[in-house]
Amino acid sequence: MTVRPASRPFPLVPLLTLAAATFMSVTIEMLPTGVMHLMAPDLGVRESQIGLLMSIFAFTVVITSTPLMVLLRRVPKRLLLVGVLAVFAVGTLGTALAPSYSLIVVTRIVTGVAHGVFWASVTAYTGMLVTREQLTKAVSISSGGGGLAFVLGVPLGTALGQLLGWRLAFGGLALACFATAALLWFVLPRGADREPEPDTSPIEVQPAPQALGGTEGLTAAPSLPPRPRRSLRMVVLTCILCAVVMTGQYSYYSYISPYLLGPAGLPEPWLPAVLFGYGIAAAVATATTGLVFSGRPRLGFYLTAAMMLLGGGAVLALPGGLALVVAGTVVWGASMGFMPVLLQSRLLAVAPSRQRDLASALYTSGFNLGIASGAYLGGLLLDDFGLVAPGVAFVVLIAAAVAMSAVIDVRVQQRMRRSV
């Protein structure tokens, strides 16, 4: 058996191309929030119905991503990534051309299906391109496009919509998405998605020292007894953890603008700059996660959760203190740059290498379930209890996620000691 070398060239260009694809995917997903005020009157519907397009999109991802990845698991990942990104572009072009709200709902369902398969595939494919020592760094790059979309993609798409109209904004993004799919076809290495090599096999045959944590202890040790087959159980727990975190995040962040302009007392001219600061902090954090937490995603999770509570809590607890509110928003943004990368790294650390596509699909479902559930929960709390209630839900749910992670870590350590 040929063993993969301990080190190999880092595939920077393919990873940057994947980052461009994730940038397009998230920009198109989130664009309705930026052009809501333009779409609603043109289509003759309420703004809340445009907001519902986000929930429809997210729930489509939740429902379809896992079964589709099971059906498509034998399709080469390179071909699958290019294909679903092309479908994504077609759906976006359909949104630009649809004459009615009902047809736009159909096009958003199409793009939601493609989005779920794309994200499940891109995470698994990233794991195939690199060694386990490079994993956190690679994920931070390939998923960094998503963070950058919040900073540049959505604001630029919104500006384009205000300048040329929302239909041309979607149409322009569709063309850019087609171009990105073509670039993927030529740049992604052929054969990278073949049968996994022994480099990742220790995830399947020996205890994971960090469980939901780092990969630094995953070294080949054939003499060690195989661990119980609980990898998929750990995958499911990681996905539940992700869903709880994202439910807390989007229960608050979905309504952050009215909160900042209301109880927080932020002057309206400051709002774009503060949200831009949030996005810049998130993008920088995403890009540097590999440097800051390489090999330590479990530790990174706890530190990042503390940042979320500190930053989001400052915004919630210090209305009127504008400097602290702005600083808290930036810290909160940085934490949400770190968190998705760390959760993805933890997922890949515990997923069987032959089932990474299924694990990634489950993760995508958990992530989008959190988005949809968080926005819905925050809306209910907002209607019944006011603008402060979503922030309280955020604090409670992030604290619950920390407690859940600690319980999982303790149980895994106990099982490891019993298996020695």
C-alpha positions in Angstrom: 0.0 0.0 0.0 1.3 3.4 -1.0 1.2 6.0 1.8 0.6 9.6 0.9 3.5 11.8 1.7 3.3 13.7 5.0 3.4 17.0 3.1 2.5 18.1 -0.4 2.0 21.4 -2.3 -0.9 23.4 -1.0 -3.6 23.7 -3.7 -4.1 27.5 -3.4 -5.5 28.2 -6.9 -8.2 25.5 -6.8 -9.2 26.6 -3.3 -9.4 30.3 -4.4 -11.6 29.2 -7.3 -13.9 27.3 -4.9 -13.9 30.5 -2.7 -15.2 32.4 -5.8 -17.9 29.9 -6.2 -19.0 30.1 -2.5 -19.0 33.9 -2.9 -21.5 33.7 -5.8 -23.6 31.1 -4.0 -24.0 33.2 -0.8 -24.4 36.5 -2.7 -27.3 35.1 -4.7 -28.8 33.5 -1.6 -28.8 36.7 0.4 -29.6 39.3 -2.3 -33.4 39.4 -1.7 -32.7 41.0 1.7 -30.9 43.9 -0.1 -33.4 44.5 -2.9 -36.5 43.7 -0.9 -37.8 47.2 -1.2 -37.4 47.1 -5.0 -38.9 43.7 -5.6 -42.0 44.0 -3.5 -43.7 46.9 -5.3 -42.7 45.6 -8.7 -44.2 42.2 -8.0 -47.2 43.7 -6.1 -46.5 41.8 -2.9 -45.6 42.8 0.7 -42.0 43.0 1.8 -42.6 40.1 4.2 -43.4 37.9 1.2 -40.0 38.8 -0.3 -38.5 37.9 3.1 -40.3 34.6 2.9 -38.1 33.8 -0.2 -35.2 33.4 2.3 -37.1 30.9 4.4 -38.2 29.0 1.3 -34.7 28.8 0.0 -33.3 27.6 3.4 -36.0 25.0 3.9 -35.4 23.7 0.4 -31.8 23.2 1.3 -32.7 21.4 4.5 -35.2 19.0 2.8 -33.2 18.2 -0.3 -29.5 18.3 0.3 -29.0 15.0 2.2 -31.2 12.7 0.0 -29.7 14.3 -3.1 -26.2 13.7 -1.9 -27.0 10.1 -1.2 -28.3 9.7 -4.8 -25.4 11.6 -6.3 -22.6 10.2 -4.1 -21.0 8.3 -7.0 -20.9 11.4 -9.3 -17.3 12.8 -9.4 -17.2 15.8 -7.1 -15.6 18.0 -9.7 -18.3 17.3 -12.2 -21.0 17.7 -9.5 -19.7 21.1 -8.4 -19.6 22.5 -11.9 -23.1 21.0 -12.7 -24.9 22.3 -9.6 -23.3 25.8 -9.9 -24.6 25.9 -13.5 -28.1 24.9 -12.3 -27.7 27.7 -9.6 -27.0 30.2 -12.4 -30.0 29.0 -14.4 -32.3 29.4 -11.4 -30.9 32.9 -10.7 -31.5 33.8 -14.3 -35.1 32.5 -13.9 -35.5 34.8 -10.9 -34.4 37.8 -13.1 -36.9 36.9 -15.8 -39.9 35.6 -13.8 -43.0 37.8 -14.4 -44.7 36.9 -11.2 -44.0 36.2 -7.5 -45.2 32.6 -7.8 -42.7 31.8 -10.5 -40.0 33.5 -8.5 -40.8 31.1 -5.6 -40.2 28.2 -8.1 -36.9 29.6 -9.2 -35.8 30.1 -5.6 -36.7 26.4 -4.9 -34.4 25.4 -7.9 -31.6 27.6 -6.6 -32.1 26.2 -3.1 -31.8 22.6 -4.3 -28.6 23.5 -6.2 -27.2 25.5 -3.2 -27.6 22.5 -0.8 -25.8 20.1 -3.1 -23.1 22.6 -3.9 -22.3 23.3 -0.2 -22.3 19.6 0.7 -20.0 18.9 -2.3 -17.6 21.8 -1.8 -16.9 20.9 1.8 -16.2 17.2 1.0 -14.1 18.2 -2.1 -12.0 20.5 0.0 -11.2 17.6 2.3 -10.1 15.6 -0.7 -7.7 18.2 -2.0 -5.5 18.5 1.2 -3.9 16.6 3.9 -5.5 16.6 7.4 -2.8 19.0 8.6 -4.0 21.5 6.0 -7.7 21.0 6.6 -8.6 24.0 8.7 -6.5 26.3 6.5 -8.1 24.9 3.3 -11.7 25.2 4.7 -11.1 28.8 5.8 -10.1 29.6 2.2 -12.8 27.7 0.3 -15.5 29.0 2.6 -14.0 32.4 2.8 -15.9 33.5 -0.3 -19.1 33.1 1.7 -17.9 35.5 4.3 -16.7 37.9 1.7 -20.2 37.8 0.1 -21.6 39.5 3.2 -19.0 42.2 3.0 -18.9 42.9 -0.7 -21.3 40.7 -2.6 -24.6 41.7 -1.0 -23.8 45.4 -0.8 -22.6 45.5 -4.4 -25.6 43.5 -5.6 -27.9 45.9 -3.7 -26.1 48.9 -5.2 -26.5 47.3 -8.7 -30.2 46.7 -8.0 -30.6 50.4 -7.0 -28.8 51.6 -10.1 -30.1 49.2 -12.8 -33.1 47.5 -11.2 -33.4 44.2 -9.2 -33.9 42.1 -12.3 -30.6 43.2 -13.9 -28.9 42.6 -10.5 -30.0 39.0 -10.5 -29.2 38.6 -14.2 -25.7 40.0 -13.8 -25.1 37.6 -10.9 -26.4 34.7 -13.0 -23.9 35.5 -15.8 -21.1 35.8 -13.3 -22.2 32.4 -11.8 -22.0 30.8 -15.3 -18.4 32.2 -15.7 -17.4 30.8 -12.3 -18.7 27.3 -13.2 -16.7 27.4 -16.4 -13.6 28.4 -14.4 -14.1 25.6 -11.9 -14.2 23.1 -14.8 -10.7 24.2 -16.0 -9.0 24.8 -12.6 -10.1 22.0 -10.3 -7.7 19.1 -10.5 -8.9 15.9 -12.2 -8.8 12.8 -10.1 -8.8 14.6 -6.7 -12.1 13.0 -5.8 -11.1 9.4 -6.3 -11.1 6.7 -3.6 -9.8 8.3 -0.4 -6.1 7.5 0.4 -4.8 6.2 3.7 -4.1 9.8 4.8 -7.6 10.2 6.2 -8.3 6.6 7.1 -7.3 7.0 10.8 -10.6 8.9 11.2 -12.3 5.6 10.7 -10.0 3.2 12.5 -8.8 4.8 15.7 -10.1 7.0 18.5 -10.2 10.7 17.6 -8.3 12.3 20.5 -10.2 15.6 20.2 -13.6 14.0 19.3 -15.5 17.0 18.0 -12.2 18.8 18.2 -8.9 19.0 16.5 -7.2 16.6 14.1 -3.7 17.0 15.5 -3.8 13.7 17.3 -5.0 11.7 14.3 -1.8 9.9 13.4 -1.5 6.5 11.9 -1.3 3.9 14.6 -2.3 0.5 13.2 -1.5 -1.3 16.5 -4.2 0.6 18.3 -7.6 -1.1 18.6 -10.2 0.2 16.3 -12.7 2.6 17.9 -16.4 1.7 18.0 -18.2 2.7 14.8 -19.7 5.9 16.1 -18.4 8.4 13.4 -21.9 9.1 12.0 -23.2 9.6 15.4 -20.6 12.2 16.0 -21.4 13.7 12.6 -25.1 14.0 13.6 -24.2 15.6 17.0 -21.9 18.1 15.2 -24.8 19.0 12.9 -27.2 19.4 15.8 -24.6 21.6 17.5 -24.3 23.7 14.3 -28.1 24.0 14.1 -28.3 25.3 17.7 -25.6 27.9 17.1 -27.1 29.1 13.8 -30.6 29.3 15.3 -29.3 31.5 18.0 -27.3 33.6 15.5 -30.1 34.3 13.1 -32.8 34.8 15.7 -30.9 38.0 16.6 -28.9 38.9 13.4 -32.0 38.8 11.2 -33.4 41.7 13.1 -30.2 43.5 14.0 -30.9 46.6 11.9 -34.2 47.6 13.6 -32.6 46.8 17.0 -29.6 49.0 16.3 -31.8 51.8 15.1 -34.2 51.3 18.0 -33.1 50.2 21.5 -29.4 50.5 20.7 -29.9 54.2 19.7 -27.6 54.0 16.6 -28.1 57.0 14.3 -29.4 55.9 10.9 -26.5 57.3 8.9 -24.2 55.0 10.9 -26.0 51.8 10.1 -24.4 50.9 6.8 -20.9 51.5 8.2 -21.6 49.4 11.3 -22.9 46.5 9.3 -20.0 46.9 6.9 -17.7 46.7 9.9 -19.4 43.5 11.0 -18.9 42.0 7.5 -15.2 43.1 7.3 -14.5 41.5 10.7 -16.3 38.3 9.6 -14.3 38.1 6.3 -11.0 38.7 8.0 -11.7 36.1 10.7 -12.8 33.5 8.1 -9.6 34.0 6.1 -7.4 33.7 9.2 -9.1 30.8 11.0 -6.5 28.4 9.7 -3.7 30.5 11.1 -5.3 31.2 14.4 -6.9 27.8 15.2 -5.1 25.3 12.9 -5.3 21.9 14.5 -7.4 23.2 17.4 -11.0 23.6 16.2 -12.4 22.4 19.6 -10.6 25.1 21.5 -11.5 27.5 18.8 -15.2 26.7 19.2 -15.2 27.7 22.9 -13.2 30.8 22.4 -15.4 31.9 19.4 -18.6 31.2 21.4 -17.2 33.4 24.1 -16.6 36.1 21.5 -20.2 35.7 20.3 -21.6 36.1 23.8 -19.3 39.0 24.5 -19.9 40.9 21.3 -23.6 40.2 20.9 -24.2 40.6 24.6 -22.5 44.1 24.5 -24.9 45.1 21.7 -27.8 43.8 23.7 -26.9 45.0 27.2 -25.4 48.5 26.5 -28.0 50.5 24.6 -27.0 54.1 24.3 -23.3 53.3 24.6 -22.6 53.8 20.9 -18.8 53.1 21.1 -19.4 49.8 22.9 -22.3 48.9 20.6 -20.1 49.4 17.6 -17.2 47.5 19.1 -19.5 44.7 20.2 -20.9 44.4 16.7 -17.4 44.1 15.2 -16.4 41.4 17.8 -19.6 39.6 17.0 -18.8 39.7 13.3 -15.4 38.3 13.8 -16.8 35.4 15.9 -19.2 34.6 13.0 -16.3 34.5 10.7 -14.5 31.9 12.8 -17.5 29.8 13.8 -18.6 28.2 10.5 -15.0 27.2 9.5 -14.4 25.7 13.0 -17.7 23.7 12.8 -16.8 22.4 9.3 -13.3 21.4 10.5 -14.8 19.5 13.4 -17.2 17.8 11.1 -14.5 16.6 8.7 -12.4 15.5 11.7 -15.0 13.0 12.9 -16.6 12.0 9.5 -15.6 8.7 7.9 -13.6 9.6 4.8 -15.9 7.5 2.6 -19.0 9.3 3.9 -17.8 12.9 3.9 -20.3 13.8 1.2 -23.2 12.5 3.4 -21.7 14.2 6.4 -21.4 17.5 4.5 -25.0 17.2 3.3 -26.2 16.7 6.9 -24.1 19.7 8.0 -25.6 21.9 5.2 -29.1 20.8 6.3 -28.3 21.7 10.0 -26.8 25.1 9.0 -29.8 26.1 6.9 -32.3 24.7 9.4 -30.6 27.1 11.9 -31.0 30.0 9.5 -34.6 29.3 8.8 -35.6 28.4 12.4 -33.6 31.4 13.8 -35.3 33.9 11.5 -38.7 32.4 12.3 -38.1 32.3 16.0 -36.8 35.8 16.1 -39.8 37.1 14.2 -42.2 35.4 16.7 -40.4 36.9 19.7 -40.2 40.3 18.0 -44.0 40.3 17.5 -44.8 39.1 21.0 -42.1 40.7 23.2 -40.4 43.5 21.2 -36.9 44.1 19.8 -34.9 43.0 22.8 -36.4 39.5 22.9 -34.4 38.1 19.8 -31.2 39.1 21.5 -32.1 37.3 24.7 -32.8 34.2 22.6 -29.4 34.5 21.0 -27.6 34.6 24.4 -29.6 31.6 25.7 -29.1 29.4 22.6 -25.3 30.1 22.3 -24.9 29.3 26.0 -26.9 26.1 25.4 -24.6 25.2 22.5 -21.5 25.6 24.7 -23.1 23.4 27.3 -24.0 20.8 24.7 -20.4 20.8 23.3 -18.9 20.3 26.8 -21.2 17.4 27.5 -20.3 15.7 24.2 -16.6 16.2 24.9 -16.8 14.7 28.3 -18.7 11.7 27.1 -16.2 11.1 24.3 -13.3 11.3 26.7 -15.0 8.8 29.0 -15.5 6.3 26.1 -11.9 6.7 25.0 -10.7 5.9 28.5 -12.9 2.8 28.6 -11.6 1.6 25.2 -7.9 1.8 26.2 
